[in-house]
Every structure is written in C-alpha cells, then in structure tokens.
Amino acid sequence: MKTMKEAKVGETLKVTKITGTGAVKRRIMDMGITKGVEIYVRKVAPLGDPVEITVRGYELSLRKEDAEMIQVQ
C-alpha cells in the first residue's frame, strides 16, 4: 500500500487508512485527514521532510514520520 511519504508533487490522492495509534492518530485526524478525504500534494522538501499538502481547502505541512502513517491510493 502506498503512503503519503511516497507521494509525488502534483498528485491528488485519496486516504484509505491511518495506521498510527493513540495520540498521533488523533492529531492527524484533528488536522482533517480522515478516511476517504482527497489530498493534493503541493510541495515536497528536498530531503523529503516536510510534505506540504492541501486538504479540505487549507494548506498543511506534515513530517515524514506522520506522512508514513497515512495510506493512500
């Protein structure tokens, strides 16, 4: 399964699963990233951290560790 960490700039992806647990999963969901939501990848930093995305009409930056917990298709 592909994760947000592997996403390329310009892709629009749909979230299929969030694999984190506890407080980390809750924080990701509080940012608006839930199952079924579409995410547009705006930028990826040269070393891959952070990843800038657009979700639910606003821009958001995710760390590599957090992006790895979000499975997409």
Phi and psi restraints in degrees (range 20) as a CNS / XPLOR table:
assign (resid 1 and name C) (resid 2 and name N)
       (resid 2 and name CA) (resid 2 and name C) 1.0 -79.2 20.0 2
assign (resid 2 and name N) (resid 2 and name CA)
       (resid 2 and name C) (resid 3 and name N) 1.0 143.1 20.0 2
assign (resid 2 and name C) (resid 3 and name N)
       (resid 3 and name CA) (resid 3 and name C) 1.0 -113.9 20.0 2
assign (resid 3 and name N) (resid 3 and name CA)
       (resid 3 and name C) (resid 4 and name N) 1.0 166.7 20.0 2
assign (resid 3 and name C) (resid 4 and name N)
       (resid 4 and name CA) (resid 4 and name C) 1.0 -61.3 20.0 2
assign (resid 4 and name N) (resid 4 and name CA)
       (resid 4 and name C) (resid 5 and name N) 1.0 -27.8 20.0 2
assign (resid 4 and name C) (resid 5 and name N)
       (resid 5 and name CA) (resid 5 and name C) 1.0 -61.8 20.0 2
assign (resid 5 and name N) (resid 5 and name CA)
       (resid 5 and name C) (resid 6 and name N) 1.0 -30.7 20.0 2
assign (resid 5 and name C) (resid 6 and name N)
       (resid 6 and name CA) (resid 6 and name C) 1.0 -90.7 20.0 2
assign (resid 6 and name N) (resid 6 and name CA)
       (resid 6 and name C) (resid 7 and name N) 1.0 -1.0 20.0 2
assign (resid 6 and name C) (resid 7 and name N)
       (resid 7 and name CA) (resid 7 and name C) 1.0 -68.5 20.0 2
assign (resid 7 and name N) (resid 7 and name CA)
       (resid 7 and name C) (resid 8 and name N) 1.0 148.5 20.0 2
assign (resid 7 and name C) (resid 8 and name N)
       (resid 8 and name CA) (resid 8 and name C) 1.0 -103.5 20.0 2
assign (resid 8 and name N) (resid 8 and name CA)
       (resid 8 and name C) (resid 9 and name N) 1.0 155.3 20.0 2
assign (resid 8 and name C) (resid 9 and name N)
       (resid 9 and name CA) (resid 9 and name C) 1.0 -60.7 20.0 2
assign (resid 9 and name N) (resid 9 and name CA)
       (resid 9 and name C) (resid 10 and name N) 1.0 134.7 20.0 2
assign (resid 9 and name C) (resid 10 and name N)
       (resid 10 and name CA) (resid 10 and name C) 1.0 93.9 20.0 2
assign (resid 10 and name N) (resid 10 and name CA)
       (resid 10 and name C) (resid 11 and name N) 1.0 -7.9 20.0 2
assign (resid 10 and name C) (resid 11 and name N)
       (resid 11 and name CA) (resid 11 and name C) 1.0 -79.8 20.0 2
assign (resid 11 and name N) (resid 11 and name CA)
       (resid 11 and name C) (resid 12 and name N) 1.0 144.1 20.0 2
assign (resid 11 and name C) (resid 12 and name N)
       (resid 12 and name CA) (resid 12 and name C) 1.0 -111.6 20.0 2
assign (resid 12 and name N) (resid 12 and name CA)
       (resid 12 and name C) (resid 13 and name N) 1.0 121.3 20.0 2
assign (resid 12 and name C) (resid 13 and name N)
       (resid 13 and name CA) (resid 13 and name C) 1.0 -123.3 20.0 2
assign (resid 13 and name N) (resid 13 and name CA)
       (resid 13 and name C) (resid 14 and name N) 1.0 157.4 20.0 2
assign (resid 13 and name C) (resid 14 and name N)
       (resid 14 and name CA) (resid 14 and name C) 1.0 -113.5 20.0 2
assign (resid 14 and name N) (resid 14 and name CA)
       (resid 14 and name C) (resid 15 and name N) 1.0 130.1 20.0 2
assign (resid 14 and name C) (resid 15 and name N)
       (resid 15 and name CA) (resid 15 and name C) 1.0 -72.1 20.0 2
assign (resid 15 and name N) (resid 15 and name CA)
       (resid 15 and name C) (resid 16 and name N) 1.0 129.5 20.0 2
assign (resid 15 and name C) (resid 16 and name N)
       (resid 16 and name CA) (resid 16 and name C) 1.0 -107.3 20.0 2
assign (resid 16 and name N) (resid 16 and name CA)
       (resid 16 and name C) (resid 17 and name N) 1.0 -30.0 20.0 2
assign (resid 16 and name C) (resid 17 and name N)
       (resid 17 and name CA) (resid 17 and name C) 1.0 -164.2 20.0 2
assign (resid 17 and name N) (resid 17 and name CA)
       (resid 17 and name C) (resid 18 and name N) 1.0 146.7 20.0 2
assign (resid 17 and name C) (resid 18 and name N)
       (resid 18 and name CA) (resid 18 and name C) 1.0 -113.0 20.0 2
assign (resid 18 and name N) (resid 18 and name CA)
       (resid 18 and name C) (resid 19 and name N) 1.0 118.5 20.0 2
assign (resid 18 and name C) (resid 19 and name N)
       (resid 19 and name CA) (resid 19 and name C) 1.0 -91.4 20.0 2
assign (resid 19 and name N) (resid 19 and name CA)
       (resid 19 and name C) (resid 20 and name N) 1.0 -9.3 20.0 2
assign (resid 19 and name C) (resid 20 and name N)
       (resid 20 and name CA) (resid 20 and name C) 1.0 -65.4 20.0 2
assign (resid 20 and name N) (resid 20 and name CA)
       (resid 20 and name C) (resid 21 and name N) 1.0 169.6 20.0 2
assign (resid 20 and name C) (resid 21 and name N)
       (resid 21 and name CA) (resid 21 and name C) 1.0 -130.5 20.0 2
assign (resid 21 and name N) (resid 21 and name CA)
       (resid 21 and name C) (resid 22 and name N) 1.0 158.8 20.0 2
assign (resid 21 and name C) (resid 22 and name N)
       (resid 22 and name CA) (resid 22 and name C) 1.0 60.6 20.0 2
assign (resid 22 and name N) (resid 22 and name CA)
       (resid 22 and name C) (resid 23 and name N) 1.0 -133.8 20.0 2
assign (resid 22 and name C) (resid 23 and name N)
       (resid 23 and name CA) (resid 23 and name C) 1.0 -64.1 20.0 2
assign (resid 23 and name N) (resid 23 and name CA)
       (resid 23 and name C) (resid 24 and name N) 1.0 -33.6 20.0 2
assign (resid 23 and name C) (resid 24 and name N)
       (resid 24 and name CA) (resid 24 and name C) 1.0 -66.0 20.0 2
assign (resid 24 and name N) (resid 24 and name CA)
       (resid 24 and name C) (resid 25 and name N) 1.0 -46.3 20.0 2
assign (resid 24 and name C) (resid 25 and name N)
       (resid 25 and name CA) (resid 25 and name C) 1.0 -62.8 20.0 2
assign (resid 25 and name N) (resid 25 and name CA)
       (resid 25 and name C) (resid 26 and name N) 1.0 -42.1 20.0 2
assign (resid 25 and name C) (resid 26 and name N)
       (resid 26 and name CA) (resid 26 and name C) 1.0 -62.2 20.0 2
assign (resid 26 and name N) (resid 26 and name CA)
       (resid 26 and name C) (resid 27 and name N) 1.0 -41.3 20.0 2
assign (resid 26 and name C) (resid 27 and name N)
       (resid 27 and name CA) (resid 27 and name C) 1.0 -64.5 20.0 2
assign (resid 27 and name N) (resid 27 and name CA)
       (resid 27 and name C) (resid 28 and name N) 1.0 -42.5 20.0 2
assign (resid 27 and name C) (resid 28 and name N)
       (resid 28 and name CA) (resid 28 and name C) 1.0 -62.9 20.0 2
assign (resid 28 and name N) (resid 28 and name CA)
       (resid 28 and name C) (resid 29 and name N) 1.0 -43.6 20.0 2
assign (resid 28 and name C) (resid 29 and name N)
       (resid 29 and name CA) (resid 29 and name C) 1.0 -67.8 20.0 2
assign (resid 29 and name N) (resid 29 and name CA)
       (resid 29 and name C) (resid 30 and name N) 1.0 -35.1 20.0 2
assign (resid 29 and name C) (resid 30 and name N)
       (resid 30 and name CA) (resid 30 and name C) 1.0 -65.0 20.0 2
assign (resid 30 and name N) (resid 30 and name CA)
       (resid 30 and name C) (resid 31 and name N) 1.0 -25.3 20.0 2
assign (resid 30 and name C) (resid 31 and name N)
       (resid 31 and name CA) (resid 31 and name C) 1.0 -78.4 20.0 2
assign (resid 31 and name N) (resid 31 and name CA)
       (resid 31 and name C) (resid 32 and name N) 1.0 -3.3 20.0 2
assign (resid 31 and name C) (resid 32 and name N)
       (resid 32 and name CA) (resid 32 and name C) 1.0 100.3 20.0 2
assign (resid 32 and name N) (resid 32 and name CA)
       (resid 32 and name C) (resid 33 and name N) 1.0 3.6 20.0 2
assign (resid 32 and name C) (resid 33 and name N)
       (resid 33 and name CA) (resid 33 and name C) 1.0 -92.7 20.0 2
assign (resid 33 and name N) (resid 33 and name CA)
       (resid 33 and name C) (resid 34 and name N) 1.0 101.4 20.0 2
assign (resid 33 and name C) (resid 34 and name N)
       (resid 34 and name CA) (resid 34 and name C) 1.0 -128.6 20.0 2
assign (resid 34 and name N) (resid 34 and name CA)
       (resid 34 and name C) (resid 35 and name N) 1.0 167.6 20.0 2
assign (resid 34 and name C) (resid 35 and name N)
       (resid 35 and name CA) (resid 35 and name C) 1.0 -58.7 20.0 2
assign (resid 35 and name N) (resid 35 and name CA)
       (resid 35 and name C) (resid 36 and name N) 1.0 130.8 20.0 2
assign (resid 35 and name C) (resid 36 and name N)
       (resid 36 and name CA) (resid 36 and name C) 1.0 94.5 20.0 2
assign (resid 36 and name N) (resid 36 and name CA)
       (resid 36 and name C) (resid 37 and name N) 1.0 -13.2 20.0 2
assign (resid 36 and name C) (resid 37 and name N)
       (resid 37 and name CA) (resid 37 and name C) 1.0 -77.6 20.0 2
assign (resid 37 and name N) (resid 37 and name CA)
       (resid 37 and name C) (resid 38 and name N) 1.0 146.5 20.0 2
assign (resid 37 and name C) (resid 38 and name N)
       (resid 38 and name CA) (resid 38 and name C) 1.0 -92.6 20.0 2
assign (resid 38 and name N) (resid 38 and name CA)
       (resid 38 and name C) (resid 39 and name N) 1.0 139.2 20.0 2
assign (resid 38 and name C) (resid 39 and name N)
       (resid 39 and name CA) (resid 39 and name C) 1.0 -125.8 20.0 2
assign (resid 39 and name N) (resid 39 and name CA)
       (resid 39 and name C) (resid 40 and name N) 1.0 132.7 20.0 2
assign (resid 39 and name C) (resid 40 and name N)
       (resid 40 and name CA) (resid 40 and name C) 1.0 -106.4 20.0 2
assign (resid 40 and name N) (resid 40 and name CA)
       (resid 40 and name C) (resid 41 and name N) 1.0 127.3 20.0 2
assign (resid 40 and name C) (resid 41 and name N)
       (resid 41 and name CA) (resid 41 and name C) 1.0 -86.7 20.0 2
assign (resid 41 and name N) (resid 41 and name CA)
       (resid 41 and name C) (resid 42 and name N) 1.0 111.9 20.0 2
assign (resid 41 and name C) (resid 42 and name N)
       (resid 42 and name CA) (resid 42 and name C) 1.0 -86.0 20.0 2
assign (resid 42 and name N) (resid 42 and name CA)
       (resid 42 and name C) (resid 43 and name N) 1.0 -50.6 20.0 2
assign (resid 42 and name C) (resid 43 and name N)
       (resid 43 and name CA) (resid 43 and name C) 1.0 -147.2 20.0 2
assign (resid 43 and name N) (resid 43 and name CA)
       (resid 43 and name C) (resid 44 and name N) 1.0 153.3 20.0 2
assign (resid 43 and name C) (resid 44 and name N)
       (resid 44 and name CA) (resid 44 and name C) 1.0 -130.8 20.0 2
assign (resid 44 and name N) (resid 44 and name CA)
       (resid 44 and name C) (resid 45 and name N) 1.0 127.1 20.0 2
assign (resid 44 and name C) (resid 45 and name N)
       (resid 45 and name CA) (resid 45 and name C) 1.0 -62.0 20.0 2
assign (resid 45 and name N) (resid 45 and name CA)
       (resid 45 and name C) (resid 46 and name N) 1.0 155.6 20.0 2
assign (resid 45 and name C) (resid 46 and name N)
       (resid 46 and name CA) (resid 46 and name C) 1.0 -52.3 20.0 2
assign (resid 46 and name N) (resid 46 and name CA)
       (resid 46 and name C) (resid 47 and name N) 1.0 -36.5 20.0 2
assign (resid 46 and name C) (resid 47 and name N)
       (resid 47 and name CA) (resid 47 and name C) 1.0 -96.6 20.0 2
assign (resid 47 and name N) (resid 47 and name CA)
       (resid 47 and name C) (resid 48 and name N) 1.0 8.2 20.0 2
assign (resid 47 and name C) (resid 48 and name N)
       (resid 48 and name CA) (resid 48 and name C) 1.0 88.9 20.0 2
assign (resid 48 and name N) (resid 48 and name CA)
       (resid 48 and name C) (resid 49 and name N) 1.0 0.4 20.0 2
assign (resid 48 and name C) (resid 49 and name N)
       (resid 49 and name CA) (resid 49 and name C) 1.0 -137.4 20.0 2
assign (resid 49 and name N) (resid 49 and name CA)
       (resid 49 and name C) (resid 50 and name N) 1.0 115.8 20.0 2
assign (resid 49 and name C) (resid 50 and name N)
       (resid 50 and name CA) (resid 50 and name C) 1.0 -93.9 20.0 2
assign (resid 50 and name N) (resid 50 and name CA)
       (resid 50 and name C) (resid 51 and name N) 1.0 175.4 20.0 2
assign (resid 50 and name C) (resid 51 and name N)
       (resid 51 and name CA) (resid 51 and name C) 1.0 -108.4 20.0 2
assign (resid 51 and name N) (resid 51 and name CA)
       (resid 51 and name C) (resid 52 and name N) 1.0 126.1 20.0 2
assign (resid 51 and name C) (resid 52 and name N)
       (resid 52 and name CA) (resid 52 and name C) 1.0 -99.1 20.0 2
assign (resid 52 and name N) (resid 52 and name CA)
       (resid 52 and name C) (resid 53 and name N) 1.0 126.2 20.0 2
assign (resid 52 and name C) (resid 53 and name N)
       (resid 53 and name CA) (resid 53 and name C) 1.0 -128.3 20.0 2
assign (resid 53 and name N) (resid 53 and name CA)
       (resid 53 and name C) (resid 54 and name N) 1.0 163.6 20.0 2
assign (resid 53 and name C) (resid 54 and name N)
       (resid 54 and name CA) (resid 54 and name C) 1.0 -114.4 20.0 2
assign (resid 54 and name N) (resid 54 and name CA)
       (resid 54 and name C) (resid 55 and name N) 1.0 124.2 20.0 2
assign (resid 54 and name C) (resid 55 and name N)
       (resid 55 and name CA) (resid 55 and name C) 1.0 -138.9 20.0 2
assign (resid 55 and name N) (resid 55 and name CA)
       (resid 55 and name C) (resid 56 and name N) 1.0 130.1 20.0 2
assign (resid 55 and name C) (resid 56 and name N)
       (resid 56 and name CA) (resid 56 and name C) 1.0 53.0 20.0 2
assign (resid 56 and name N) (resid 56 and name CA)
       (resid 56 and name C) (resid 57 and name N) 1.0 33.9 20.0 2
assign (resid 56 and name C) (resid 57 and name N)
       (resid 57 and name CA) (resid 57 and name C) 1.0 87.6 20.0 2
assign (resid 57 and name N) (resid 57 and name CA)
       (resid 57 and name C) (resid 58 and name N) 1.0 6.6 20.0 2
assign (resid 57 and name C) (resid 58 and name N)
       (resid 58 and name CA) (resid 58 and name C) 1.0 -135.7 20.0 2
assign (resid 58 and name N) (resid 58 and name CA)
       (resid 58 and name C) (resid 59 and name N) 1.0 158.3 20.0 2
assign (resid 58 and name C) (resid 59 and name N)
       (resid 59 and name CA) (resid 59 and name C) 1.0 -87.2 20.0 2
assign (resid 59 and name N) (resid 59 and name CA)
       (resid 59 and name C) (resid 60 and name N) 1.0 145.0 20.0 2
assign (resid 59 and name C) (resid 60 and name N)
       (resid 60 and name CA) (resid 60 and name C) 1.0 -146.4 20.0 2
assign (resid 60 and name N) (resid 60 and name CA)
       (resid 60 and name C) (resid 61 and name N) 1.0 139.8 20.0 2
assign (resid 60 and name C) (resid 61 and name N)
       (resid 61 and name CA) (resid 61 and name C) 1.0 -109.0 20.0 2
assign (resid 61 and name N) (resid 61 and name CA)
       (resid 61 and name C) (resid 62 and name N) 1.0 132.7 20.0 2
assign (resid 61 and name C) (resid 62 and name N)
       (resid 62 and name CA) (resid 62 and name C) 1.0 -117.9 20.0 2
assign (resid 62 and name N) (resid 62 and name CA)
       (resid 62 and name C) (resid 63 and name N) 1.0 141.3 20.0 2
assign (resid 62 and name C) (resid 63 and name N)
       (resid 63 and name CA) (resid 63 and name C) 1.0 -73.5 20.0 2
assign (resid 63 and name N) (resid 63 and name CA)
       (resid 63 and name C) (resid 64 and name N) 1.0 159.5 20.0 2
assign (resid 63 and name C) (resid 64 and name N)
       (resid 64 and name CA) (resid 64 and name C) 1.0 -57.3 20.0 2
assign (resid 64 and name N) (resid 64 and name CA)
       (resid 64 and name C) (resid 65 and name N) 1.0 -41.4 20.0 2
assign (resid 64 and name C) (resid 65 and name N)
       (resid 65 and name CA) (resid 65 and name C) 1.0 -63.1 20.0 2
assign (resid 65 and name N) (resid 65 and name CA)
       (resid 65 and name C) (resid 66 and name N) 1.0 -39.2 20.0 2
assign (resid 65 and name C) (resid 66 and name N)
       (resid 66 and name CA) (resid 66 and name C) 1.0 -72.7 20.0 2
assign (resid 66 and name N) (resid 66 and name CA)
       (resid 66 and name C) (resid 67 and name N) 1.0 -40.4 20.0 2
assign (resid 66 and name C) (resid 67 and name N)
       (resid 67 and name CA) (resid 67 and name C) 1.0 -63.4 20.0 2
assign (resid 67 and name N) (resid 67 and name CA)
       (resid 67 and name C) (resid 68 and name N) 1.0 -30.3 20.0 2
assign (resid 67 and name C) (resid 68 and name N)
       (resid 68 and name CA) (resid 68 and name C) 1.0 -69.7 20.0 2
assign (resid 68 and name N) (resid 68 and name CA)
       (resid 68 and name C) (resid 69 and name N) 1.0 -22.3 20.0 2
assign (resid 68 and name C) (resid 69 and name N)
       (resid 69 and name CA) (resid 69 and name C) 1.0 -84.6 20.0 2
assign (resid 69 and name N) (resid 69 and name CA)
       (resid 69 and name C) (resid 70 and name N) 1.0 -6.1 20.0 2
assign (resid 69 and name C) (resid 70 and name N)
       (resid 70 and name CA) (resid 70 and name C) 1.0 -105.4 20.0 2
assign (resid 70 and name N) (resid 70 and name CA)
       (resid 70 and name C) (resid 71 and name N) 1.0 111.6 20.0 2
assign (resid 70 and name C) (resid 71 and name N)
       (resid 71 and name CA) (resid 71 and name C) 1.0 -88.6 20.0 2
assign (resid 71 and name N) (resid 71 and name CA)
       (resid 71 and name C) (resid 72 and name N) 1.0 137.2 20.0 2
assign (resid 71 and name C) (resid 72 and name N)
       (resid 72 and name CA) (resid 72 and name C) 1.0 -133.9 20.0 2
assign (resid 72 and name N) (resid 72 and name CA)
       (resid 72 and name C) (resid 73 and name N) 1.0 167.7 20.0 2
